[in-house]
Amino acid sequence: MSGDLTISDIHSLSRGEALGILGQIARVEKKTFPGNEAMAFGEELWRKKPNTRVLYATSSTAASAGAPLVAYAVYVRQKGVALLHKVCVVEAYRRQGIGRELIAYIGQRLRKEGCQYIQLWVDQAREPARALYARAGFEEREVVDDYYAPGRTGIKMVLDLDK
Ligand SMILES: CC(C)(COP(=O)(O)OP(=O)(O)OC[C@H]1O[C@@H](n2cnc3c(N)ncnc32)[C@H](O)[C@@H]1OP(=O)(O)O)[C@@H](O)C(=O)NCCC(=O)NCCS
């Protein structure tokens, strides 16, 4: 998959194009996350949220026509720290290195912009996501019981971009 992936930012698109991508993201989001964890991917994300970045990845070699959405990510920049709210790879494209490529891209981009850390919370039960973050160099810093809901532990992970 490496090399065939194009990662872009919805904020560099026209309104119409951005709404098309956001619509695709919203469908994947709904399929992937339970209702209470699914983010809303409405027009406001494109319109006026300068600190919030929505990235999406398309693949030129995917079997279907056009360049379909294969992954997306959302982060919010707060001075030297970026909070990574979401990383998702469309199910059919998982285990091909796309998640890693997306995280590497985000890290490079934030480092260039002078950001020092990427921080995130992950559900302890989401093994693939925890493995992906650990592989990308994130370290576990805090464990909070019942973070997401009763019985669902949250783990805070941090990537030091200066390392
Ligand atoms: C987590 C997720 C983004 C991983 O994306 P991906 O493109 O499949 O990940 P990659 O192929 O880049 O894998 C990178 C590393 O992560 C780990 N990993 C990924 N999926 C894994 C799995 N199912 N089981 C164990 N380890 C896994 C591996 O270490 C892997 O490296 P390797 O293939 O060299 O062993 C994807 O599974 C996903 O979208 N899950 C649902 C959404 C989610 O949980 N998002 C995170 C919370 S917002």
PDBQT file of the ligand as one rigid body, heavy atoms in Angstrom, charges set to zero:
ROOT
HETATM    1  C1  LIG A 201      -6.375   0.768  14.819  1.00  0.00    +0.000 C 
HETATM    2  C2  LIG A 201      -6.372   0.898  13.302  1.00  0.00    +0.000 C 
HETATM    3  C3  LIG A 201      -6.421   2.369  12.923  1.00  0.00    +0.000 C 
HETATM    4  C4  LIG A 201      -5.066   0.257  12.750  1.00  0.00    +0.000 C 
HETATM    5  O1  LIG A 201      -4.948   0.558  11.373  1.00  0.00    +0.000 OA
HETATM    6  P1  LIG A 201      -4.171  -0.401  10.368  1.00  0.00    +0.000 P 
HETATM    7  O2  LIG A 201      -3.995   0.332   9.074  1.00  0.00    +0.000 OA
HETATM    8  O3  LIG A 201      -4.821  -1.716  10.313  1.00  0.00    +0.000 OA
HETATM    9  O4  LIG A 201      -2.760  -0.553  11.107  1.00  0.00    +0.000 OA
HETATM   10  P2  LIG A 201      -1.381  -0.933  10.412  1.00  0.00    +0.000 P 
HETATM   11  O5  LIG A 201      -1.590  -1.935   9.319  1.00  0.00    +0.000 OA
HETATM   12  O6  LIG A 201      -0.654   0.316  10.050  1.00  0.00    +0.000 OA
HETATM   13  O7  LIG A 201      -0.647  -1.648  11.620  1.00  0.00    +0.000 OA
HETATM   14  C5  LIG A 201       0.438  -1.043  12.318  1.00  0.00    +0.000 C 
HETATM   15  C6  LIG A 201       0.774  -1.860  13.553  1.00  0.00    +0.000 C 
HETATM   16  O8  LIG A 201      -0.304  -1.806  14.486  1.00  0.00    +0.000 OA
HETATM   17  C7  LIG A 201      -0.468  -3.082  15.100  1.00  0.00    +0.000 C 
HETATM   18  N1  LIG A 201      -1.796  -3.625  14.740  1.00  0.00    +0.000 N 
HETATM   19  C8  LIG A 201      -2.682  -3.133  13.834  1.00  0.00    +0.000 A 
HETATM   20  N2  LIG A 201      -3.794  -3.897  13.814  1.00  0.00    +0.000 NA
HETATM   21  C9  LIG A 201      -3.616  -4.869  14.728  1.00  0.00    +0.000 A 
HETATM   22  C10 LIG A 201      -4.420  -5.960  15.161  1.00  0.00    +0.000 A 
HETATM   23  N3  LIG A 201      -5.636  -6.197  14.641  1.00  0.00    +0.000 N 
HETATM   24  N4  LIG A 201      -3.924  -6.763  16.120  1.00  0.00    +0.000 NA
HETATM   25  C11 LIG A 201      -2.699  -6.546  16.650  1.00  0.00    +0.000 A 
HETATM   26  N5  LIG A 201      -1.881  -5.527  16.267  1.00  0.00    +0.000 NA
HETATM   27  C12 LIG A 201      -2.339  -4.699  15.312  1.00  0.00    +0.000 A 
HETATM   28  C13 LIG A 201       0.655  -3.944  14.592  1.00  0.00    +0.000 C 
HETATM   29  O9  LIG A 201       1.762  -3.778  15.442  1.00  0.00    +0.000 OA
HETATM   30  C14 LIG A 201       0.940  -3.323  13.262  1.00  0.00    +0.000 C 
HETATM   31  O10 LIG A 201       2.236  -3.505  12.818  1.00  0.00    +0.000 OA
HETATM   32  P3  LIG A 201       2.596  -4.845  11.973  1.00  0.00    +0.000 P 
HETATM   33  O11 LIG A 201       1.512  -5.011  10.935  1.00  0.00    +0.000 OA
HETATM   34  O12 LIG A 201       3.932  -4.524  11.398  1.00  0.00    +0.000 OA
HETATM   35  O13 LIG A 201       2.589  -5.941  12.972  1.00  0.00    +0.000 OA
HETATM   36  C15 LIG A 201      -7.567   0.108  12.674  1.00  0.00    +0.000 C 
HETATM   37  O14 LIG A 201      -7.602  -1.192  13.199  1.00  0.00    +0.000 OA
HETATM   38  C16 LIG A 201      -8.925   0.777  12.942  1.00  0.00    +0.000 C 
HETATM   39  O15 LIG A 201      -9.322   1.691  12.240  1.00  0.00    +0.000 OA
HETATM   40  N6  LIG A 201      -9.650   0.284  13.983  1.00  0.00    +0.000 N 
HETATM   41  C17 LIG A 201     -10.973   0.778  14.323  1.00  0.00    +0.000 C 
HETATM   42  C18 LIG A 201     -10.954   2.209  14.797  1.00  0.00    +0.000 C 
HETATM   43  C19 LIG A 201     -10.144   2.418  16.060  1.00  0.00    +0.000 C 
HETATM   44  O16 LIG A 201     -10.122   1.618  16.987  1.00  0.00    +0.000 OA
HETATM   45  N7  LIG A 201      -9.464   3.567  16.119  1.00  0.00    +0.000 N 
HETATM   46  C20 LIG A 201      -8.678   3.965  17.262  1.00  0.00    +0.000 C 
HETATM   47  C21 LIG A 201      -9.489   4.673  18.295  1.00  0.00    +0.000 C 
HETATM   48  S1  LIG A 201     -10.072   6.252  17.720  1.00  0.00    +0.000 SA
ENDROOT
TORSDOF 0
